[in-house]
Amino acid sequence: MSTHDALVERNSFGTAGELAVGERRYAIHRLADITPAGLPISLRIVLENLLRHEDGVRVTAEQVEALLAWGHDGPAGAAVDLSPSRIFLHDTNGVPTLADLAAMRDAAHALRGRAGLVNPTIPSELVVDHSVIADVFGRPDALERNVEIEYARNGERYRFLRWGQSTLRNVAVVPPGTGIMHQVNVEYLARVVMAEDGWAFPDVCLGTDSHTTMVNGLGVLGWGIGGIEAEAAMLGQSLSMLLPPVVGVRLHGALPEGATATDLVLTITEMLRAHGVVGKFVEFYGPGVAQTSLADRVTISNMSPEFGSTCAFWPIDDETLRYLRFTGRPAARVDLVEAYAKEQGLWHDPVAVPRYTELLELDLGGVVPSLAGPSRPQQRVPLDRAKEGFRSALATAITLDRAAAPATVTSWADEASQESFPASDAPAIDTEVPVSEVPAMPPPDAPVSPRTSGTVPVTLDGGTAELAHGSVAIASITSCTNTSNPTVMVTAGLLAKKAVERGLRSKPWVKTSLSPGSRTVTDYFDEAGLTPSLEQLGFHLAGYGCMTCIGASGPLVEEVSRAVTDHDLTVVSVLSGNRNFDGRIHPDVPMNYLASPPLVIAYALVGTMDVDLMTEPLGIGSDGDPVYLRDIWPSSREVHEVIEATVDADVFTRAYADVFSGDDRWRGLDAPAGETFAWDDGSTYLRRPPYLDGMSPEPAPVRDITGARVLVKLGDSVTTDHISPAGAIPPHTPAGQYLTELGVPGFELNTYASRRGNHEVMMRGCFANVRLRNQLVPGKVGGWTRDLLTGEIESVYDAALGYHDAGVPLVVVAGKEYGSGSSRDWAAKGPALLGVRAVLAESFERIHRSNLVGMGVLPLQFLDGENADTLGLTGTEVFDVRGLAEAVAQPGGSATVTVLADGRPFCVRVRLDTAREADYYRHGGIMRFVVRNLLGAGQESSTS
């Protein structure tokens, strides 16, 4: 009897049925007889998932009934247990995830002698895409050189991934150089409908990157979760979630000529962020769905984290099937998707209006060419007002207190989904700026460099150029958000071709790069003859990976970097990415604009943001006449003709023919073997994680927190990168000093993201972002705090050590949207290892709150209308948290506890939103919970 057969026998609702697809027969859970009228399609998928796993223990009949009553008289926000069909990871999150699994194997072996109990039970697919950096650019060998450097930096990490792939069941690794995880998912990995053991059921994909939502455009339900939750799901645990509100977005009309999918997604991001969709599903419906191509849909779904929703779901329709055929999916798979969607009510009906919680509407015909910036994806500005918007943003920046953000301070910051990387190089490769030249975390008295008020002359390519505020320092066609879309990519290629024909070239101070999310892009560029024109403008292929989008942008043009540092120039980047937080793209580039690929090229040509592309020329052509954007912008007919002639299923079939094999470098890695991983005590990349050290067979009772001090007191919108930066490790920070003392030379310090398998590094990098503003040290920036036991200003890490030695527990106090940004589990692991027991915040971002619980750190939320300021909290108080045992016994997110600050009481909500989260907290985190459950099950099976 299969697992699914056993579950069906226990199902209380009699939904077992059969689906015929040609000559094949599949068992299914029929939804037609049980689904309430008007239930949103995304929730129908959740319903099927509950029915398939309803066993009376983990998934109960009451959970199914709560979903059936959704939107009527059912309990608001009822908790249910979702079981993903697969887990999706990338390398910088995947390495620590597999390291945690390896540590669990060690614990299982130590306690029961059964390391093999720890194995993923569902497909777990990892794409290596976050480690390649645009060190080399603008030259024909850029790809080869960057890959060479990538392997030199990351060989040890990659060998560990090879161990995981060969040792752990159900783990598949897509090697470096294949593409970006989400584009690979959409173009190849996504099943849409799974077929397993004779059963057919929806593909539910949960990933460790927040942009996992991109697959929603294909009709696959999925979103980003923390790496800690992913580990539990890989080992057979379900994801406890609250049934969400569902916001219906009705689309009608069609995009006008000249508007792109990028313009559309920036418009939607602005609209939905303003409306408020955090913690909600978004589902698109209406006649405009059929007018939106699949490539445009996945572009929109990709940016679900930017507008705040859990997912951004599109129903299956004929366009979905066309795309599946277009990308080379087998005919049998396409037939199954069509038959299943129609049978189960997952097929789009353009006139139906499901029973949504809230309704919004967007006329596609009103979308106009746009950018977003300078520091948030929702800061959309129409192209014809971009110059005005830039000047306004620059004026605001100039009036900022420079002492609070010294211009001499730089940091490779943020994400991701997400990361940032150094301008470092590997041994014996004489390319760019070494990590040792990246400035350290600033001391409290860091000097302020003078801001220029005019232009700065620089010598470039044998001539003199003038740089000024607004000069474009980076122009990058990057990110799966846009490179997955043939329409915008071919538009960019044709625009480049026309620009070259008119005699235009990119400005010499602009760092240009092309890093598509799939080899399919370069294949159709080559086939269409567009590659030479792109290269003449400096857009040589730099790599197949996230690169500039996650801050792996590498060094600027050297003379530009020097001018920026010496004269405090405010330069900008323009990229076809999904996030543009301050410091994310490059430490020397404070203003960042998201734009479509053709607009990226346009700004590379003109070289400044201080221009109106609608009325001012891009430059002077070879004929002496001015050339305007409208002169070289290709028509939709031209774009369509190129796509029809060059992009077909064969392009995708060739690109993914050997997707798991890798190149000679990958295959030549000497991968270790063994049921447990042989940790090397001398390694600076991989250390056995300490989370399970000293673990007892049973959890200790929940106790109150007493005598706690505040490690950091923070404001609003603190991102996970502020908490745990991903970028270059400066040599004079605690992490840099630790590595230097171990003999690691400056040019090999690499990044925090690359060293996430070493907790010693990551602990020292916690709250080490050089742009962090800690209110305990007003006027200072960086990873500094005040040791409240001594009154001294110290690094956060050193202060935490002092508190640990004194036996003092720690708390963090913060404002709204604490933990926004990427799904970075180290933003919870780091504070936990430093001794943080609780975080008091005005509100939490979804993934980060879950990660805190997963590490045994208690999320406490101020009551509505209250915050640290209204309560008069300075952060210097001694904190007690009382009544925890009683509150943990009442999960649901509404239980309160009393906090005493220097004896003054106030109440806060305990954000343990489900019974499962309460279990995690009682056990001291997910990993301990999972190991104890695995060992208990293993002991039962061995004695039965």
Secondary structure, 3 states (H helix, E strand, C coil): CCHHHHHHHHCCCCCEEEEEECCEEEEEECCCCCCCCCCCHHHHHHHHHHHHHECCCCECHHHHHHHHCCCCCCCCCCEEEECCCEEEEEHHHHHHHHHHHHHHHHHHHHHHCCHHHCCCCCCEEEECCCCCCCCCCCCCCHHHHHHHHHHHHHHHHHHHHHHHHHHCCCEEEECCCCECHHHHHHHHHCCCEEEECCEEEECEEEECCHHHHHHHHHCCEEEECCHHHHHHHHCCCCEEEECCCEEEEEEECCCCCCCCHHHHHHHHHHHHHHHCCCCCEEEEECHHHCCCCHHHHHHHHHCHHHHCCCEEECCECHHHHHHHHHCCCCHHHHHHHHHHHHHCCCECCCCCCCCCCEEEEEEHHHCCCEEECCCCCCCEEEHHHHHHHHHHHHHHHHCCCHHHCCCCCCCCCCCCCCCCCCCCCCCCCCCCCCHHHCCCCCCCCCCCCCCCCCCEEEEECCEEEEECCCEEEEEEEECHHHHCCHHHHHHHHHHHHHHHHCCCCCCCCCEEEEECCEHHHHHHHHHHCCHHHHHHCCCCECCCCCHHHHCCCCCCCHHHHHHHHHHCCCCEEEECCCCCCCCCCCCCCCEEEECCHHHHHHHHHHCECCCCCCCCCCEECCCCCEECHHHHCCCHHHHHHHHHHHCCHHHHHHHCCCCCCCCHHHHCCCCCCCCCCCCCCCCCCCCCCCCCCCCCCCCCCCCCEEEEEEEEECCCCCEHHHHCCCCECCCCCHHHHHHHHCCCCHHHCCECHHHCCCHHHHHHCCCCCCCCCCCCCCCCCCCEEECCCCCCEEEHHHHHHHHHHCCCCEEEECCCCECECCCCCHHHHHHHHHCEEEEEECCECHHHHHHHHHCCCEEEEECCCCCCCCCCCCCCCCEEEECHHHHHCCCCCCCEEEEEECCEEEEEEECCCCHHHHHHHHHCCHHHHHHHHHHHHHHHHHHC
